[in-house]
Amino acid sequence: MEGQSFLKRTVHTTAKILKRFLLIALLLGLGLLAFLYWGVYERGVMAGKVLRITEKGVLFKTFEGKLNLESFGALKGASPIAETFDFSVTSNQTEVIQQLQEVALSGERVNLHFVKRYVRFPWRGDTKYFIEKVEREQAP
């Protein structure tokens, strides 16, 4: 009888430890996922001309764009090297999307304020770079 009681206590204690371990692992996993989803790795500004802003996707509709940085090579007087910056815009930022569409059509130079996330999720966009604000450059 005492052997069965010891076995019951051991199984109960082991089950209790396993449940705690699984709960802690789940909480740590959720914390890591939240950090990767909402965490910001980098903040910055890119300047150039918006080449395109499009809505794309079959299952997840995302807004994607391309900015021409118009950087110059080492040779003075040479034509600009086509360097671009790909970015995404979350679909709830309708004002930013509208501004990007306007400047893409007008061809004016803009400053795009962005955040870079740690991980790319398919329902958010094709890149880790997300535009938060469009700043139009003032004409001299």
N, C-alpha and C positions, 0 to 999 in steps of 0.2 A: 504494500500500500504506500509506504513511504517513497518508493522508487517512482511510482506513478505521480505522486504529488510533486516530487523534484522535477520530473519531466514536464509536468504541466507548467510549473513556475518558469522553467527554462524556456519553453516554447512561448509563453506569454511575454517574458522579458525580451526575447529575441524579436518577437513580432512588434513589441513596443519600440525597440531600438530601430528596427527597419522602417516603421511608420515615421518616426522622427527624422531619420535620414532622408527618406523620400520627400517629406515636407520641406526640409531645409534645401534639398537639391532643387525642388520645384520653385521655391522662393528665390533662390540664387539664379536659376534659369530665367525666371520672369524679370528679375532685376537686370540681368545682362541684356535680355531682349529689349527692355525699355530703354536702357542706356544706348544700345546700338540704334534704336529707332529714333529717339528724340535727341540724342547727344550731338553736339556740334564740334566737329574736328577743327574747322577753320572758318574764319569770317574774312571777307575782303571785298574789293571793288575791282571790276574789270571795265576798261573803257574801249569803245569801238563803235562799229555800226552793226545793227542787227540785220543779219542776212535773211533769217526766216524764223517764224514761230508757227508751229503746227500742232494740231491735235491728232494723236495717233494711238493705235492699239485696237485689239479686237475684244479681248475680255476686259482689260483695264484701260480706260481712256486717260492718256496723260498729255501734257503740253510740253513740247520739246522745242528748243531753239538753238541757233548758232550765231555767234558774235564774231565779226571780223575784227581782229585786234590791230591790223594795219601796222605791224612792227616792221622795222627796217633792218636789213642785214649789215654786215661790217663795212661794205663798200658804200662810200658817200656818193649820192647822186644816182644810185642804182634803184630800180623799181622795188616797191615794197614786196616783202615776202608774205605770201598768203598764210597767215597763222590764224587759226580759229579756236574758239572756246565753245564747247557744247554745254548746254545747261537745260534744266527742267524747271517747270513752274507748277506748284500744286494747284489743282483745279478750283480750289475755293478762293484763290486770289484773282478775282475777275478784273479788278482795277489794273493790276499789274499786267495781266494778259492783254487787256485793251490797250494799254500804253505801249506794250511791245509790238502789237500789231500796227499801231499808228507809226511808230518810229521805223519799223521795217518797211513800210510803204513810202515814208518820206525820205529815208536814207540819212537822217540826221545822226550825229554822233551822240552817244549816251554813256553814262556810267551806270553799270549794273551792280548793285549791292547783293552779295550772295553769301550763303552758308554752305559748307561742305559737311555732309553727314558721313558717319563711319561706314555704313553699309547701304547698298542700293536694294530697295524692295520694288518688285515689279509693278505694284499698284501705285507707287509714288512717282516713278519716272525712270528714264533710261540712264540717268547719270546720278552722281552723288552731289552735284552742284545744284542748289535751288535758289532762284532769284527771289529776293524779298522786296526790293525797291528799285524803281527806274528813275534815274536822275538825268534830265535833259540838260545838255550843256548850253550855256548862254552864248549867244552870238556876240563877238567882240564889237 
